[in-house]
């Protein structure tokens, strides 16, 4: 099963809630409460996001965190990389040369192709997009529209 970690899920949740109020400086406690996560988890996520330059941190009595860029300028891929590192569906895609089977594997090029397609979608999807959830039928329509564009509409 391919999935992001809980920490990454929480990071996207926190960043998406911050995207809805870009002028607000949030405390880690506020973000934890607003997103129903533990305060130490929110603090850990925010520290990693600040290290990656995705949020700004402010010290003092009115300190806290806010997005470092506009929600339209931060991709889901940016957030995933901040928490998990390089995006890759298999070890050989994420870290070439790390698999003992790489020299004889007949699947690596296809895994790279799949990984690239997934990463492309994650790069195109921004926090602004995530802040405005789509209905299931709109998601299907959007996916098919992007697929037709990406493949040159084979119809």
SVG drawing of the C-alpha trace seen along z (x, -y; Angstrom):
<svg xmlns="http://www.w3.org/2000/svg" viewBox="-20 -40 44 49">
<polyline fill="none" stroke="black" stroke-width="0.4" points="0.0,0.0 1.3,-3.4 0.5,-6.1 1.9,-9.2 2.8,-9.1 0.5,-10.4 3.0,-13.2 2.8,-14.3 -1.0,-14.1 -1.0,-16.3 1.4,-18.8 -0.9,-19.1 -3.9,-19.5 -2.1,-22.3 -0.8,-24.0 -4.3,-23.9 -5.9,-25.5 -3.2,-28.2 -4.0,-28.7 -7.5,-29.8 -6.2,-32.8 -2.8,-33.9 -2.7,-37.1 -3.0,-35.3 -0.1,-34.3 -1.1,-31.0 0.3,-29.5 1.2,-25.8 -1.5,-25.3 -4.2,-27.0 -3.2,-24.9 -3.3,-21.7 -6.7,-22.5 -8.2,-23.7 -7.0,-20.4 -7.7,-18.0 -4.1,-16.8 -1.8,-16.7 0.2,-19.8 3.6,-18.1 2.8,-16.7 1.8,-20.1 5.0,-21.6 7.1,-18.9 5.3,-19.4 5.7,-23.2 9.4,-22.9 10.0,-20.7 7.9,-23.0 9.9,-26.1 13.2,-24.3 12.0,-23.7 11.0,-27.4 7.3,-26.7 6.3,-28.6 7.7,-31.5 8.1,-31.4 7.8,-34.5 9.0,-34.6 7.5,-36.6 4.2,-37.1 2.4,-37.4 4.6,-34.8 3.6,-31.8 3.5,-30.6 2.2,-31.7 2.8,-30.6 6.0,-31.8 4.4,-32.0 0.9,-32.3 -1.2,-29.1 -1.1,-29.1 2.7,-28.9 3.1,-25.9 2.5,-22.5 1.5,-19.3 4.8,-18.0 6.6,-20.8 4.9,-19.7 5.6,-16.0 9.3,-16.7 9.5,-18.8 8.4,-15.9 9.4,-12.8 12.2,-13.8 12.4,-12.8 9.1,-11.5 9.4,-8.0 7.0,-5.1 9.8,-2.6 13.2,-2.7 15.0,-2.7 12.9,-5.7 13.5,-7.7 17.2,-6.8 18.8,-5.4 21.5,-2.9 20.0,-1.9 18.5,1.4 20.6,4.5 18.2,5.6 18.5,2.4 21.0,3.7 18.8,6.7 15.3,5.2 13.0,5.1 10.4,2.9 12.5,-0.1 11.7,-2.2 8.0,-1.6 8.2,-2.4 10.0,-5.6 7.3,-6.4 4.6,-5.8 6.5,-7.8 6.9,-10.7 3.2,-10.8 2.3,-10.8 4.9,-13.5 3.6,-15.6 0.1,-15.6 1.4,-16.4 3.4,-19.4 0.4,-20.7 -1.9,-20.5 -1.4,-23.5 -2.5,-24.4 -5.1,-26.7 -6.6,-23.6 -6.5,-21.5 -8.3,-24.3 -11.3,-24.0 -12.2,-20.3 -13.9,-19.0 -16.9,-16.7 -16.2,-13.2 -17.7,-13.8 -15.6,-16.9 -12.4,-15.0 -13.2,-12.4 -13.8,-15.0 -10.6,-16.9 -8.5,-13.7 -9.8,-12.8 -9.3,-16.3 -5.7,-16.4 -5.1,-12.9 -6.4,-14.0 -4.2,-17.1 -1.1,-15.1 -1.6,-12.3 -2.6,-14.6 -6.3,-13.4 -6.1,-10.0 -9.8,-10.0"/>
</svg>
